[in-house]
């Protein structure tokens, strides 16, 4: 993370800098925003054909943007990519990974986009995402799969998989991401990056949205350095009029927390699987246990505990929320299309989720949402004893591309049942229960803090023997990103990862 350089910036020099350092080069006049952008574009053109990370190149818009940046932006001139989901940039396509939105163009900027602009970031493309962000892998029918720079046969995770792939490959030092069930932390773990999901209400989703997925969704970014994540959160944090949630402002800027000593923290940990039918991979367990030893060497108090929540809170309470939110997404799509959504407008599994929701009542949805409070209160009490909770980010290392795709026999069965209008009658069936457990087993560690609203981070401390990244995850009480940033800064110093780069 150097802060000075010769007169020209090659890719080898560019990739040695995080966003904070690149912005400093611009500030002192060693490099211009236009030069940085051209380096990023050249890297994108060299590696994106292998990665499929950027699905909407907007190079000329980026060049125009680099000519008219605010003078005082903290990240002035730093190249940046937007995720093709949720965040709106006026005058550009926003497809959300869906065929039905193929011709949609944003009319206005999201508030967070305005704040990224004010920070001086230069947008030049949009990144790959699964349809509506519904899967923890990035393999939409519209875009095709994104690939992991560490191993092109493996998934970069999802739903912010394209952003993670681009950062890990050195196209940009930081990229936009959203997280409704782990979609910042899962790609961070898969791609060897730092990924923090902020507290509910820390970053506005406005003006288009007040909340998404019953408050589960948060917006932030994927980064290579901790200080970039902290400073970028400083730049965008805060509500706007009409937001349904609020969280107390931090005592000091988050970027100042990164260099502060965290003190002796009380940390609980668990490697227990939430899903009895799904074991945690030994490599992920080993990563947590090695982290425990590192934490103890740094003076923290660490204690093993059983998981402080039960499976049904995920397979029932969260799963029904996903189904109902998918159905609501269909209504928005129908409004845009001016007609009911047809099966050919969306992917089969998305169609199935929306149709399954028809088998549940409004009372079912309301009851399961109330169970979110049970989880939140329980975790609130848990953090009266422990400052942080450590688990694997994922129950296994990065999966092979296609791992969770339907088998041909499953596709035929789904289409047959749907053809006779039977999907909505599968409520409570073995098929639906198995679908919930299979689809949620991969996110069983991450999704909890989406339901509670707590901040949570994946830290890239470990790599498997075959060279794949494995993240470990920490959760803090609601509103306490400061403790996470302090510990992350300490871990980054003790076990540096910035110079670990995927080779393409």
Secondary structure, 3 states (H helix, E strand, C coil): CCCCCCCCCCHHHHCCCCHHHHHHHHHHCCCCHHHHHHHHHHHHHHHHHHHCCEEEECHHHHHHHHCCCCCCCCCCCCEEEEECCCCCCCCCECCCCCHHHCCCECCCCCHHHHHHHHCCCEEEEEECCCHHHCCCCCEECCCEECCECCECCECCCCCCHHHHHHHHCCCCCEEEEEECCCCCHHHHHHHCCEEEECCCCCECCCCCCCCCHHHCCEEEEEECCHHHHHHHHHHHCECCCCCCCCCCCCCCCHHHHCCCCCCCCEEEECCCCCCCCCCCCHHHHHHHHHHHHHHHHCCCEEEECCCCCCCHHHHHHHHHHHHHHHHHHHHHHHHHHCCCCCHHHCCHHHHHHHHHHCCCCHHHHHHHHHHHHHHHHHHHHHHHHCCEEEEECCCCCCCECCCCCCCHHHHHHHHHHHHCCCHHHHCCCHHHHHHHHHHHHCCCCCHHHHHHCCCEEEEEEEECCCCCEEEEEEEECCCCHHHHHHHHHHHHHHCCCCCCCCCC
